[in-house]
Amino acid sequence: RFCLKALRRLICFGYAGDARTLQEVAAVPVVMPALLAALQQLLPYWVHVRDESHPLHNVIAKGILKLIKTAIEVQTSHPWSCTHPDVMPKWLHFSFEQVCAPAQPRFDSFLILNMILLQNALKFMHGNATALAAQAPASDAQGGGTAAGRAQTLASLRGQAAHLYSAFFDAPRVMQLAHTVVTQYLPLTAEDLQSWAADPEGYYHEQDILSHKDSLRPCAETLLLIAMQSHRDALAPSLVHLLNTVQAQPPAVAASLGAYAAASEGAGGVPVELLNREAVYNTVGIGAYELHDHVDFAAWFHGHLVPELQDRHASTRLVRRRAAWTVGCWVAKVTPEMRPTCYKLLISMMEEQDMCVQLSAVNGMRALVEDWGFCEGRFLEFAAPCFERLFALLDKAAELDSQLQVFNLVYILIERLGEKVRPYANTILEMIPVLWEQADGQSLLRVQLVQSLQHLVSALGDGCHMAYPILLPLLRYCTDPRQPEALNLLEDGLQLWHETLLQAPNQEPQLLPIFPNLPAVMALTTEHVKVCLSILESYLLLQGAEVLSQHGAAVVETLAALFGAVNERATMMIFPVLDTLLQCFPAEGPVLLEPVLLKLLGIVLGGKESDMMVASASGVLSRVMLQNSAAFGQLMTKASAIPGLVPADKSSVPVLLQFVDVWVESADSLCTTKARKLTALALCTLLVAGVPQVLERLQGIFSICTSVVYEMDGDSDTVPPGYEYWVTHGAPSDPEERNMSGESLRRKQLDALDPVTTLNLRKVLGNKLAECSTVYGESIFASAVNQVDPAILKQLQETSQSAPASAAGV
């Protein structure tokens, strides 16, 4: 045992893998035949010690398994070296014989390892050799080999491997292997049927989790699939013939598929022909892709699958379960005309008493619903009974995996049906509290419930208020970071919260008590900052006055805390929220947001942030200037009294003028027309603020205003509603207001009242230029205008509808 372990480590880890070096490992042709010889000497003793009570049982079993495991590891580590004529052919013959003519009783662990060795060989033949060749370096820096030399070596190795594996895996041998797997290893055993009868639900999930490296049937299925992939043309006709045989011939003939099957009277009292039929259906399902062009699925479906799905006899349940699974595997060939029949039969199967059959029907239905060919209209007549059966299954299921699988189909149906799920919403909503209570302590199921509710709320649209009695208590729980399940439910709970606000048709007092959860979440973590900011903005649009009157201080504190705590991308997400708040509340907003606006001013004047960040922060302050110039002046006055807000080398320059300089310089970094128009309108307002030093910056102000006017289409200065200033929102922008509801309608209505949308920049610019002569005096303003570049003045004359006399004469 220890010698074998040392030998394995030496061969597998003591030499560089030949896939990279392209050099044969000399020890492999010596060790591999020795391993096979030792295995052949030890294997005959297994017949005598197979009884577990025998004192040598464990010793012999471990010795046999370790020998072949070592051979597999060598095969994996040095695949090119194993193509030596003295190595792999002998091993392949040995493993093939063990699989096709196993000793009785079977040594399952040993058979699994032989199948894995054959799998590796088939995969190497089918594609791994090409993959290994692609991984090999073009040149060997250590060995000094040239690219041409390595390419020649690689071609030689590939030719040798192709010759060896093609010679062994010829068509007759592959067909024999496939036939053996189908007839000997895929049929259900007496143990399978006993497990099924004892616990159908547990048996179903056990089959799902079996590993192909630990269980014989999954390993055989994998071997068969790899064989079909590598020898499709040889195996397809044989497997189709096998399918036709079990369907067309009487039971006595069907039972003669193989010597093993013919000698058996049926496992667990089930007729052999049913066991073989189930195994062949399993084969055709596994190879659905490889057999796609060889099986007449329509004829098979109507002639055999439909009658078998309709048969309710207890003894045929294994074929019925496999037929439902097969429909899911062949969903690509299920035509629209076949789908109603499939829906009806699968829903009917969900009524059976056997949970294994019921869950198989759920699996088949999920495949049909998830498929791109799913049509909501064809399914509507089946939706109500389907939901009814699924909810009954949820109530019946004893295991979490069953509940997850069933509710996953409910979730997918809600998502795929969209608005057409509305007639069934009450049925779904009635089940939510029951399922929620049953899922106590099972966060995965509760997550699916929350996700399904999100899709249901979206489908209900402005009718989502009908779900509030069930939705709001659940929402309050899921979004409370202090709850024990917050780690699992919080993310999906926040998404559900946002969707609820998006679809809310009008102000909903019931939604306001949940709001305190939002500052609590944002104070706890910045992981969900994007959706949290979207929730805050939705609240401002829905019932902003109530939110600010009751929670205004918490909102400001939360927003102010984000600056410096999140990266630039997250910081950019804050600006649209601030703009929405200022747009909704032009008088109260600047006063309430004063701490936040001062931080924005620090970002603009600090000189440490990117141009995009500075431009976006300036845009928020532009909104204050445009809608409430008095509050803007007060903000600048307070900023002047804050030490350290501006760099020390610029402390002698007034804060307002420093801001204007940066503001004008960063305007080109704004990425939308509406943002630039907002800046131009705010600068026009600044022209008449009565600050003489602003006249020294006329050239930059005129340049921005004229460029924005030219940017507009034709003579219309209006900006299409729905434009976002700095980041893209999720709210739709439908030009037909009558088709809008919820937040999309609220956004459109707010945009319609926005000064940026309603004001004509040409008129505003002309009017403000005319006012400047009054504010500053005609001679002073004329002198300042004369300092502007003549080219910009010419553009100004062309864009402004009423330019001052001093500018007109230039």
Secondary structure, 3 states (H helix, E strand, C coil): CHHHHHHHHHHHHCCCCHHHHCCCCCCHHHHHHHHHHHHHHHHHHHHHHCCCCCCCHHHHHHHHHHHHHHHHHHHHHCCCHHHCCCCHHHHHHHHHHHHHCCCCCCCHHHHHHHHHHHHHHHHHHHHHHHHHHHHCCCCECCCCECHHHHHHHHHHHHHHHHHHHHHHCCHHHHHHHHHHHHHHHCCCCHHHHHHHHHCHHHHHHHHHHCCCCCCHHHHHHHHHHHHHHHCHHHHHHHHHHHHHHHHHCCHHHHHHHCHHHHHCCCHHHCCHHHHHHHHHHHHHHHCCCCCCCCCCHHHHHHHHHHHHHHCCCHHHHHHHHHHHHHHHHCHHHCCCCCHHHHHHHHHHHCCCCCHHHHHHHHHHHHHHHHCCCCCHHHHHHHHHHHHHHHHHHHHHCCCHHHHHHHHHHHHHHHHHHHHHHHHHHHHHHHHHHHHHHHCCCCHHHHHHHHHHHHHHHHHHHHHHHHHHHHHHHHHHHHCCCCCCCHHHHHHHHHHHHHHHHHHCCCCCHHHHHHCCHHHHHHHHCCCCHHHHHHHHHHHHHHHHHHHHHHHHHHHHHHHHHHCCCCCHHHHHHHHHHHHHHHHHCCCCHHHHCHHHHHHHHHHHHHCCCCHHHHHHHHHHHHHHHHHCHHHHHHHHHHHHCCCCCCCHHHCCCCHHHHHHHHHHHHHHHCCCHHHHHHHHHHHHHHHCCCCHHHHHHHHHHHHHHHHHHHHCCCCCCCCCCCCCCCCCCCCCCCCCHHHCCHHHHHHHHHHHHCHHHHCCHHHHHHHHHHHHHHHHCHHHHHHHHCCCCHHHHHHHHHHCCCCCHHHHCC
